[in-house]
Amino acid sequence: MPMDLSLKIDVVENISRKDFMEKYHKPQRPVIIKGLLDQQPAGKKWSLEWFKQYMGDDTIELYDNTVERHKWSTTTVPDIKMPFREYLDIISRDEPTDLRMFLANLYKLRPGLREDFSCPPFYKNILGKLGFMFLGGKDTVVRGHYDVDSSCVLLTQVFGDKRVILFAPEYTDLLYKVPYNTHSFVDVTNPDYEKFPGLHYVKGYDLILEPGDSVYMPAGYWHFITYLNGGMGVSHRMMAPNVGDWIKGGSFMGISIPFDKLMNKWFSMRWYAYNVGLLHRKVNRAIAKKRLTEKPVVSQTA
Ligand SMILES: O=C(O)CCC(=O)C(=O)O
């Protein structure tokens, strides 16, 4: 039984704040909002070429997916710096790249960009002042994760297309979450069911995010992202509707990340091996629970 990626996500246009809150934020359901970028000047203005002109000389920080330590620890320190223009040249080629720009503080880099695209009115909130920028090239992979602060994320695609696979937080154990981190040990786009049998039991959404469109990812939602070509996205955040997620996010950032970094420093591969053992034990328990609770599918024709 392969994993089920056939869940249907709602797709809406021009959503009001009331509808958004009632139908998606309060019940924590994902949704695609079409054409959000076009409601602000950025829709007509922002492109890869425009960014080259506007801030091509700025030095930006990049993460390199081939660096080993990213596999077992939360990514916090960038690997490479280069002029933005050079990076935009790399991603404009139709060639795979492992270099990605992740969580760059957009309005801090260039405050003027807020005039072009600010937090959409229906999404205004205490965290809405922050905007983060993400870029990648063809086949760039953002390893599966949920956001460390357990906030809700509205990710708007500026140019390029990306494949986004989403899973609800209930599948956290079955997705092989690395202990003391919020990323997954597995690649759901190329599932190895022999090694990772927990993947048989997960159900998710598989979508393509196109330029101008946004996806709302509730708190704790797993996202596995693959860039289909050179692309850029901008995210805005909102606090989760329940206090449990605030506590989870705060304790993860304040306790789990520093603890994991320290243990990695002290014990290196021994800490990693311990965590791999721990995660497999967790998944085995989650599989056993699924087997007990899920009714087998009975053939209708029998
Ligand atoms: O689009 C990307 O590159 C990553 C987006 C992401 O992980 C996020 O908004 O949390």
PDBQT file of the ligand as one rigid body, heavy atoms in Angstrom, charges set to zero:
ROOT
HETATM    1  O1  LIG A 401       9.631  27.529  -0.158  1.00  0.00    +0.000 OA
HETATM    2  C1  LIG A 401      10.632  27.213   0.478  1.00  0.00    +0.000 C 
HETATM    3  O2  LIG A 401      11.754  27.161  -0.006  1.00  0.00    +0.000 OA
HETATM    4  C2  LIG A 401      10.484  26.781   1.915  1.00  0.00    +0.000 C 
HETATM    5  C3  LIG A 401       9.290  27.374   2.603  1.00  0.00    +0.000 C 
HETATM    6  C4  LIG A 401       9.192  26.912   4.017  1.00  0.00    +0.000 C 
HETATM    7  O3  LIG A 401       9.728  25.922   4.420  1.00  0.00    +0.000 OA
HETATM    8  C5  LIG A 401       8.398  27.688   4.962  1.00  0.00    +0.000 C 
HETATM    9  O4  LIG A 401       7.793  28.704   4.590  1.00  0.00    +0.000 OA
HETATM   10  O5  LIG A 401       8.355  27.288   6.149  1.00  0.00    +0.000 OA
ENDROOT
TORSDOF 0
